[in-house]
Amino acid sequence: MPIIEPMDKSLKNLSGLHLWHGELSSCSQRVRITLTEKKLDWHSHLISIPKNEHATPEYQAIHPHGLVPALVDNGTLLIESCDIIDYLDEKYPEQSLRPGNSSDQIAMNDWLIAADKAQTDLKLLSHEFLFRPRKKMSSDELDTFSKSHNNQTLVAFIKEWQIRDVFPKKKLDQSVDRTHADFTKLDNILRNQKWLVGEKMSLADIAWMPNIHRMSLMDWPLDRYPNLSRWFDQVQLRSSYQTALVNWESEGQAHRFQTYVKQRKIETGIHVTEFGTLAKTTASLPNSCRC
């Protein structure tokens, strides 16, 4: 269940919708997209992940795992992005984002579960192929973060990321393979339909929009999934994609990511297509077709 009892009791006195979120957080992006699609007014509480604002006692009194997003709806606290967007669509049925029949609703829930599971690999690949240029923590800063953040799984991840120049190849191979498998499933389901479930965009599509956007930034070869690529072209035309996702990126952020990805490939040979299934597929292509 996404509803939890807040440690910060002042949250119970809040009126309206309040969202604690990160600019580049894919989980925050799907909640902002849902709020925008449903035309709901909300209060923004921006949490800077690079500044470790998610590790403060104040924020961890809101979200006990020190993650974003967290949503308060008239005093009710919710966490976990896929649960939040499902809650919002049930609580505020105007501009419904779920299919009408029960079989499609089951399929939608399955895609939400899959998107939630994909977050672990999205985090690893994002930190390896996009976030390396972020300022490295000093040993003192890393120690402070480790002591102040309650989420020891996240602490262990950040320590490994900070200490190593590259994550272990086995981890990267496995994350690439699982992501490729997800994208292949998405591509197959979209072969004969416009949206993931039903006749219109649903929460299933919203759950996956940030993931495909993130992979496009790291130069993932989306052209290998023609139906998914067509779907992504389609969702990019939604006003919510621009206002709830792109507009929250700092000016020039996408260009900086793309420049870093290209330079790192030239200078070190490290690129997402050099791992797992993507590397095997690339190796099997004629030289003139490699990308």
C-alpha positions in Angstrom: 0.0 0.0 0.0 1.3 3.5 -0.9 -0.4 5.2 2.1 1.9 5.5 5.2 1.8 7.2 8.5 4.0 10.3 8.4 6.7 10.8 11.1 6.2 14.6 10.4 2.8 15.1 11.9 2.5 18.5 10.4 1.8 16.9 7.0 -1.7 15.9 8.3 -2.6 19.6 8.3 -1.8 20.2 4.6 -4.7 21.0 2.3 -4.6 20.0 -1.4 -2.0 18.0 -3.3 1.7 18.5 -2.3 4.5 16.7 -4.2 8.1 16.3 -3.0 10.0 15.5 -6.2 13.3 15.6 -8.0 13.9 17.3 -11.3 15.4 14.4 -13.1 13.9 11.6 -11.0 12.0 9.2 -13.4 9.6 8.3 -10.6 8.9 12.0 -10.0 8.4 12.4 -13.7 5.6 9.9 -14.0 3.7 11.5 -11.1 4.1 14.9 -12.6 2.9 13.6 -16.0 -0.2 12.0 -14.3 -1.0 15.3 -12.4 -0.7 17.2 -15.7 -2.8 14.8 -17.7 -5.5 14.9 -15.1 -5.3 18.7 -14.9 -4.8 18.6 -11.1 -3.4 21.6 -9.2 -0.5 20.8 -6.9 2.1 22.4 -4.7 5.7 21.7 -5.6 8.4 20.9 -3.0 11.6 20.3 -5.0 14.2 18.0 -3.4 17.8 18.4 -4.9 19.3 14.9 -5.1 22.8 16.2 -6.1 22.7 18.3 -3.0 21.7 15.3 -0.9 18.5 17.0 0.3 16.9 13.6 0.4 19.3 12.6 3.2 18.2 15.3 5.6 16.2 14.4 8.8 13.5 16.7 7.7 12.9 14.9 4.4 13.3 11.5 5.8 10.5 12.4 8.3 8.4 12.7 5.2 9.7 9.7 3.2 11.3 7.1 5.5 13.4 5.7 2.7 14.7 9.1 1.7 13.5 8.7 -1.9 11.4 10.8 -4.2 8.6 11.3 -4.9 6.3 11.6 -1.9 2.7 12.9 -2.2 0.4 14.4 0.4 -3.3 14.5 -0.5 -5.1 16.6 2.1 -3.1 15.2 4.9 -2.7 11.6 3.5 0.9 10.6 2.7 1.7 8.3 -0.2 5.0 6.9 -1.5 6.0 4.7 -4.5 5.4 6.4 -7.8 3.3 3.6 -9.5 1.1 3.3 -6.5 0.8 7.1 -6.4 -0.4 7.5 -10.0 -2.8 4.6 -9.6 -4.2 6.3 -6.4 -4.5 9.6 -8.2 -6.5 8.1 -11.0 -8.9 6.4 -8.7 -9.3 9.3 -6.3 -9.7 11.9 -9.1 -11.6 10.0 -11.9 -11.9 13.0 -14.2 -9.6 12.6 -17.2 -9.5 8.9 -16.5 -6.2 7.2 -17.3 -7.3 3.6 -17.0 -9.0 1.3 -19.6 -12.7 0.5 -19.3 -12.6 -3.3 -19.2 -11.3 -5.5 -16.4 -8.9 -7.5 -18.6 -7.2 -4.3 -19.8 -7.0 -3.1 -16.2 -5.2 -6.3 -15.2 -2.8 -5.7 -18.2 -2.2 -2.1 -17.1 -1.4 -3.2 -13.5 1.1 -5.7 -14.9 2.8 -3.0 -16.8 2.9 -0.8 -13.7 4.6 -3.7 -11.8 7.1 -4.2 -14.6 7.9 -0.5 -14.6 8.5 -0.5 -10.9 10.8 -3.5 -11.1 12.7 -1.7 -13.9 13.7 1.1 -11.6 16.7 -0.8 -10.2 18.3 -1.2 -13.6 17.3 2.4 -14.7 19.1 3.7 -11.6 22.3 1.7 -12.3 22.4 2.5 -16.0 21.7 6.2 -15.4 24.4 6.6 -12.8 26.9 4.8 -15.0 26.2 6.4 -18.4 24.7 9.8 -17.5 25.5 10.9 -14.0 29.3 10.3 -13.8 30.0 14.0 -14.4 28.3 15.0 -11.1 30.7 16.4 -8.5 32.4 13.5 -6.7 31.9 13.4 -2.9 34.9 13.8 -0.7 35.5 11.0 1.8 34.0 13.2 4.5 31.0 14.0 2.4 30.5 10.4 1.6 30.8 9.5 5.3 28.3 12.2 6.3 25.8 10.9 3.6 26.3 7.3 4.8 25.6 8.3 8.4 22.6 10.6 7.7 20.7 8.5 5.2 18.5 5.8 6.6 18.2 3.8 3.4 21.2 1.5 3.6 20.5 -0.1 0.2 20.8 3.4 -1.4 23.9 4.2 0.8 25.7 1.0 -0.5 24.8 1.9 -4.1 26.1 5.5 -3.8 29.3 4.3 -2.1 30.0 1.8 -4.9 29.2 4.5 -7.5 31.4 7.1 -5.9 34.4 4.7 -5.2 34.5 2.9 -8.6 35.2 4.6 -11.9 32.9 2.0 -13.6 30.4 -0.4 -12.1 31.3 -4.1 -12.5 30.8 -5.4 -16.0 28.6 -8.2 -14.8 26.2 -5.8 -13.2 26.0 -3.6 -16.3 25.6 -6.6 -18.6 22.7 -7.9 -16.5 21.0 -4.5 -16.3 21.3 -4.0 -20.1 19.9 -7.5 -20.7 16.9 -7.0 -18.4 16.2 -3.6 -20.0 16.5 -5.0 -23.5 14.1 -7.8 -22.5 11.6 -5.2 -21.2 11.9 -3.1 -24.4 11.4 -6.1 -26.6 8.2 -7.0 -24.7 7.0 -3.4 -25.1 7.9 -3.5 -28.8 6.0 -6.7 -29.3 2.8 -5.5 -27.6 2.9 -2.3 -29.6 3.1 -4.2 -32.9 -0.6 -4.1 -33.4 -1.9 -1.4 -31.1 -1.3 2.3 -30.5 -1.1 2.3 -26.7 0.1 -0.3 -24.2 -3.5 -1.2 -23.2 -6.9 -0.1 -24.4 -7.8 2.5 -27.0 -6.1 5.5 -25.3 -3.1 6.5 -23.3 -3.3 5.0 -19.8 -1.2 4.8 -16.6 0.8 2.0 -18.3 2.1 4.4 -20.9 2.9 7.1 -18.3 4.8 4.6 -16.2 7.2 3.8 -19.1 7.5 7.3 -20.6 10.3 8.5 -18.3 12.2 5.2 -18.8 12.3 5.5 -22.6 13.2 9.1 -22.3 16.1 8.4 -20.0 17.5 5.7 -22.3 17.3 8.0 -25.2 19.5 10.4 -23.4 22.2 7.8 -22.9 22.0 6.9 -26.6 20.3 3.5 -26.2 19.6 2.2 -29.8 15.9 2.6 -29.7 15.7 2.1 -33.5 16.1 -1.6 -32.7 12.5 -1.5 -31.4 10.5 0.0 -34.3 7.1 -0.2 -32.6 8.4 1.2 -29.3 10.1 4.0 -31.2 6.9 4.9 -32.9 5.1 4.9 -29.6 7.8 7.1 -28.1 7.5 9.6 -31.0 3.8 9.6 -30.2 4.0 10.3 -26.4 6.6 13.1 -27.0 3.8 15.0 -28.7 1.8 15.0 -25.5 1.9 18.4 -23.8 2.4 16.6 -20.5 5.7 15.2 -21.8 7.0 18.7 -22.3 5.6 20.4 -19.2 6.0 17.6 -16.7 9.2 16.1 -17.9 11.3 18.1 -20.3 10.6 21.5 -18.8 11.9 20.3 -15.4 15.3 19.5 -16.8 17.8 22.4 -16.4 18.5 24.4 -19.6 20.8 22.5 -21.9 20.8 19.4 -19.7 19.9 17.0 -22.5 22.7 18.4 -24.7 25.2 18.1 -21.8 24.2 14.4 -21.3 24.5 13.7 -25.0 27.9 15.4 -25.3 29.2 13.5 -22.3 28.0 10.2 -23.7 29.7 10.8 -27.1 32.9 12.0 -25.5 33.2 9.1 -23.1 32.7 6.6 -25.9 35.4 8.3 -28.0 37.9 8.6 -25.1 37.3 5.4 -23.2 35.1 3.1 -25.4 32.5 3.0 -22.5 29.0 3.2 -23.9 25.8 1.4 -23.2 26.0 -0.5 -26.5 29.2 -2.2 -25.3 27.4 -4.3 -22.7 25.2 -7.3 -22.5 22.8 -8.1 -25.3 23.4 -4.8 -27.0 27.1 -5.6 -27.5 26.3 -9.0 -28.9 23.8 -7.6 -31.3 26.2 -4.9 -32.4 29.0 -7.4 -32.9 26.8 -9.4 -35.3 26.0 -6.4 -37.5 28.0 -5.6 -40.7 30.4 -2.8 -40.1 28.4 -0.4 -42.2 25.4 -0.9 -40.0 26.9 -0.5 -36.6 25.9 2.5 -34.6 
